[in-house]
Amino acid sequence: MARNEEKAQSMLYRFREAQAAELGLGTRSDRRPRMASACKSLRECERWRGEILREISRKVSKIQDSGLTDYEVRDLNDEINKLLREKRHWENQIVALGGANYRRNVAMLDDDGKEVPGTKGYKYFGRAKELPGVKEMFQSKKKEQEEENVAQNFYKKFTNQGPAYFGDLDEQDGKLLEYERAAEDEEWEDAHRHIRTALGLAEDEPIPPLPRPSAASALPPTDQSIGTHPDSKRKAPEADGDTDAPMVDGESVPSKRPHVDSQTKDSTNGNGGTADATALQYARTTAAYIPFLSADDLVPPKMPTQQEMEAFLLDLRKKALVEEYFGDQQS
């Protein structure tokens, strides 16, 4: 009968011991700790992490076997996910002990370069992806991704469009403006005939033309028109009577710059009066065909000026501050 020491030195015993170590079936004193935080040696942590990687590789190869039942495939997939969680604990302990950082958050991609569904959290390996319920989950996620890509490609066509797509260049050729003017004239004549028939007026009277703003006032000022104006040069602001004329031999010489008189200022500031007169003329013309309305009823309302609006808003702000700090004085 051979002794135990002699048995330990035999070739078969050494082979069985190496095989058990490779399969992760070491002796009781050489088993992997349950808690990774209980291991304080960086070398031992590296060793146990390598052992877990070998077990994961072996089980991933085994789960590809087509002879396994669905229950065995589910159990193997659960064991692989358990080993992955344990590997993550050992990697955290290695980082805590000052070792290398093996934690990687690299997404698994398919042939098209898109992230494979089911790669975060619980993972599926090998035949586990073909299990009933799992396959439908992958197909539904892939279908949702395809629908999202189709919708994104559809709306991508309408992005980064030029001004012609939004109709900003339709009026440059002038055809649209001519068509709109013809439609406005036709609608104006139809409305005039309808009002004349409703009021019982004479039908042989000529139809007045549709009031339109003049072409000069409708078009914005161009750079050429501004440049050809005699007083278009920018001048420094001058105070009335405060400018000093140049002195020649002790006498003041009048400046050659033209002075703007009061009539010119009144004419430039009289645009509002001209617009009011035009509106009043239109109102009187329209009131001539509508006997129950006067010209005052057809005049457009007078809009407050900017100064009046600022004064009104300032008054409201003062009242709000008074009520906030002093309360309602009436109460």
C-alpha positions in Angstrom: 0.0 0.0 0.0 1.6 3.2 -1.1 1.8 6.1 1.3 0.0 9.5 0.7 3.3 11.2 0.0 4.2 8.7 -2.6 0.7 9.1 -4.2 1.2 12.9 -4.3 4.5 12.4 -6.3 2.9 10.1 -8.9 2.4 11.4 -12.5 -1.3 10.6 -12.5 -1.9 12.6 -9.3 -0.1 15.6 -10.8 -2.1 15.4 -14.0 -5.4 15.2 -12.0 -4.3 18.2 -9.9 -3.4 20.3 -13.0 -6.7 19.3 -14.6 -8.7 20.3 -11.5 -6.9 23.6 -11.3 -7.7 24.3 -15.0 -11.4 23.4 -14.4 -11.5 25.6 -11.3 -11.9 22.6 -9.0 -9.0 23.2 -6.6 -8.6 21.9 -3.1 -10.6 23.2 -0.3 -7.8 25.5 0.9 -7.3 26.8 -2.6 -10.8 27.8 -3.5 -11.8 31.2 -4.7 -13.1 33.5 -2.0 -16.7 34.4 -2.1 -16.1 38.1 -1.4 -13.6 39.9 -3.6 -13.1 42.5 -0.9 -11.7 39.8 1.4 -8.6 39.3 -0.8 -5.9 41.9 0.0 -3.3 40.6 -2.4 -3.1 42.1 -5.9 -1.4 39.0 -7.3 -4.2 36.8 -5.9 -6.9 39.1 -7.4 -5.2 38.9 -10.8 -5.1 35.1 -10.4 -8.8 34.7 -9.5 -9.8 37.1 -12.3 -7.9 35.0 -14.8 -9.6 31.8 -13.5 -13.0 33.4 -13.9 -12.1 34.4 -17.5 -11.2 30.8 -18.3 -14.5 29.6 -16.8 -16.5 32.1 -18.9 -14.6 31.1 -22.0 -15.3 27.4 -21.4 -19.0 27.9 -20.7 -19.4 30.2 -23.7 -18.0 27.4 -25.9 -20.2 24.9 -24.3 -23.4 26.9 -24.8 -22.9 26.6 -28.6 -23.6 22.9 -28.4 -26.8 22.1 -30.4 -27.4 19.0 -28.3 -28.3 20.9 -25.1 -31.9 21.4 -24.1 -33.5 24.8 -23.6 -33.3 24.3 -19.8 -29.6 23.6 -19.9 -29.0 26.6 -22.2 -30.8 28.9 -19.8 -28.8 27.5 -16.8 -25.5 28.0 -18.7 -26.5 31.5 -19.7 -27.4 32.3 -16.1 -24.0 30.9 -14.9 -22.1 33.0 -17.5 -23.9 36.2 -16.3 -23.1 35.3 -12.7 -19.5 34.9 -13.6 -19.5 38.2 -15.4 -20.8 40.0 -12.3 -18.2 38.2 -10.2 -15.5 39.3 -12.6 -16.6 42.9 -12.3 -16.2 42.6 -8.5 -12.7 41.3 -8.8 -11.8 44.1 -11.3 -13.1 46.7 -8.8 -11.0 45.1 -6.1 -7.9 45.2 -8.4 -8.5 48.9 -9.0 -8.9 49.5 -5.3 -5.6 47.8 -4.6 -3.8 50.0 -7.1 -3.7 47.5 -10.0 -4.6 47.9 -13.7 -8.1 49.0 -14.7 -9.7 46.2 -16.7 -13.2 47.7 -16.7 -14.3 48.5 -20.2 -17.7 49.9 -21.3 -17.3 49.0 -25.0 -20.6 48.4 -26.7 -21.0 45.3 -28.8 -21.7 46.2 -32.5 -23.1 44.2 -35.3 -22.0 44.0 -38.9 -23.7 47.4 -39.7 -21.9 49.1 -36.9 -25.0 49.4 -34.7 -25.2 48.5 -31.1 -26.5 44.9 -30.5 -29.6 44.9 -28.3 -29.3 43.0 -25.1 -25.6 43.9 -24.5 -26.3 45.9 -21.3 -27.4 44.3 -18.1 -28.4 40.7 -18.7 -26.6 39.2 -21.7 -27.4 36.3 -24.0 -24.8 34.1 -25.5 -24.8 31.4 -28.2 -28.0 29.4 -28.4 -29.6 31.5 -25.7 -30.4 34.1 -28.4 -32.6 31.5 -30.1 -34.7 30.6 -27.1 -38.4 31.2 -27.4 -39.2 34.7 -26.1 -35.6 35.9 -26.5 -35.7 35.8 -30.2 -38.9 37.7 -30.4 -37.4 40.4 -28.1 -34.4 40.8 -30.4 -36.6 41.0 -33.4 -38.9 43.6 -31.9 -36.0 45.8 -30.8 -34.5 45.5 -34.3 -37.8 46.4 -35.9 -38.1 49.5 -33.6 -34.6 50.5 -34.6 -35.4 50.1 -38.3 -38.6 52.2 -37.9 -36.7 54.9 -36.1 -34.1 55.0 -38.8 -36.7 55.2 -41.6 -38.4 58.1 -39.8 -35.1 59.8 -39.2 -34.1 59.4 -42.9 -37.5 60.8 -44.0 -37.3 63.9 -41.9 -33.6 64.4 -42.8 -34.6 65.3 -46.3 -36.3 68.5 -45.0 -33.3 69.7 -43.0 -30.7 72.3 -44.3 -33.0 73.5 -47.0 -32.4 76.9 -48.8 -34.7 79.9 -49.0 -36.3 78.6 -52.2 -37.8 75.6 -50.2 -39.7 78.0 -47.9 -40.9 80.2 -50.8 -38.8 83.2 -50.0 -37.7 83.5 -53.7 -41.1 83.2 -55.3 -41.6 87.0 -55.6 -38.3 87.7 -57.4 -39.5 86.9 -60.9 -42.6 89.1 -60.5 -45.1 86.6 -61.9 -46.5 85.8 -58.4 -47.0 89.6 -57.7 -48.8 90.1 -61.0 -51.1 87.1 -60.3 -51.8 88.4 -56.8 -52.6 91.9 -58.2 -55.0 90.5 -60.8 -56.7 88.4 -58.1 -57.0 91.4 -55.8 -58.6 93.5 -58.6 -61.1 90.8 -59.5 -62.1 90.3 -55.8 -62.3 94.1 -55.4 -64.7 94.4 -58.4 -66.8 91.5 -57.2 -67.1 93.0 -53.7 -68.0 96.4 -55.2 -70.7 95.0 -57.4 -72.2 93.0 -54.4 -72.3 96.1 -52.2 -73.8 98.2 -55.0 -76.5 95.6 -55.6 -77.2 95.3 -51.8 -77.5 99.0 -51.4 -79.5 99.6 -54.6 -77.1 102.0 -56.1 -76.8 102.8 -59.8 -74.9 100.1 -61.8 -73.6 102.4 -64.5 -71.2 104.2 -62.1 -67.5 103.4 -62.7 -65.8 101.1 -60.1 -63.0 103.0 -58.3 -59.6 101.4 -58.5 -58.3 99.4 -55.6 -56.2 101.7 -53.4 -52.6 100.6 -53.2 -49.5 102.2 -51.8 -47.2 103.8 -54.4 -44.3 101.8 -55.7 -41.8 104.2 -54.2 -43.2 103.8 -50.7 -43.7 100.1 -51.0 -40.1 99.3 -52.0 -37.4 99.5 -49.3 -34.6 102.1 -50.0 -31.6 100.6 -51.8 -28.0 101.4 -51.4 -27.8 103.2 -54.7 -30.7 105.5 -53.9 -29.1 106.3 -50.5 -25.8 107.0 -52.1 -27.2 109.4 -54.8 -29.0 111.5 -52.3 -27.3 115.0 -51.9 -27.3 114.8 -48.1 -26.5 111.1 -47.9 -23.1 111.6 -46.3 -22.9 110.9 -42.6 -22.5 114.0 -40.5 -21.6 114.5 -37.0 -24.5 115.7 -34.7 -24.5 119.4 -34.3 -26.2 121.5 -31.6 -28.2 124.5 -32.7 -26.1 127.7 -32.4 -23.2 125.9 -30.6 -21.0 125.3 -33.6 -17.9 127.5 -34.0 -17.3 129.0 -37.5 -13.7 129.1 -38.7 -11.9 132.4 -38.1 -10.0 134.2 -40.9 -8.2 137.5 -39.9 -10.3 137.8 -36.8 -13.6 137.5 -38.6 -15.9 134.5 -38.7 -16.5 132.9 -42.1 -19.9 131.2 -42.7 -19.7 127.5 -43.2 -20.2 126.1 -46.7 -22.3 123.2 -45.5 -26.0 123.6 -46.4 -28.3 124.2 -43.4 -31.6 122.4 -43.2 -34.5 124.8 -42.7 -37.6 124.2 -40.7 -39.8 123.6 -43.8 -37.6 120.7 -44.9 -37.8 119.2 -41.4 -41.5 119.6 -41.3 -41.8 117.9 -44.7 -39.6 115.0 -43.6 -41.5 114.6 -40.4 -44.9 114.9 -42.1 -45.2 111.3 -43.3 -47.7 110.6 -40.6 -49.8 113.5 -41.7 -49.7 112.4 -45.3 -50.8 108.8 -44.3 -53.7 110.2 -42.2 -54.8 112.4 -45.1 -54.7 109.4 -47.5 -56.7 107.2 -45.0 -59.3 110.0 -44.6 -59.7 110.3 -48.3 -60.2 106.5 -48.7 -62.7 106.6 -45.8 -64.7 109.4 -47.5 -64.7 107.6 -50.8 -66.0 104.4 -49.2 -68.6 106.3 -47.1 -70.0 107.8 -50.3 -71.2 104.3 -51.3 -72.4 103.3 -47.8 -74.9 105.8 -46.5 -75.3 104.4 -43.0 -71.5 104.8 -42.2 -69.7 108.0 -41.9 -66.1 108.8 -42.8 -65.1 108.9 -39.1 -66.4 105.3 -38.7 -64.2 104.0 -41.5 -61.0 105.8 -40.5 -58.5 103.4 -39.0 -57.8 103.8 -35.3 -55.0 106.0 -34.2 -52.1 104.0 -32.8 -50.1 105.3 -29.9 -46.6 106.5 -30.4 -43.5 105.0 -28.9 -43.3 107.8 -26.4 -46.9 107.4 -25.3 -46.4 103.6 -24.9 -43.2 104.1 -22.8 -45.0 106.6 -20.6 -47.9 104.3 -20.1 -45.7 101.3 -19.2 -43.7 103.5 -16.8 -46.9 104.5 -15.1 -47.9 100.9 -14.7 -44.5 100.0 -13.3 -44.7 102.8 -10.8 -48.2 101.7 -9.6 -47.0 98.1 -9.3 -44.0 99.2 -7.1 -46.2 101.4 -4.9 -48.7 98.5 -4.4 -45.8 96.1 -3.6 -44.1 98.3 -1.0 -47.0 100.3 0.4 -49.9 98.1 -0.3 -53.3 99.2 -1.7 -53.8 102.8 -0.4 -57.6 102.6 -0.9 -57.8 99.7 1.5 
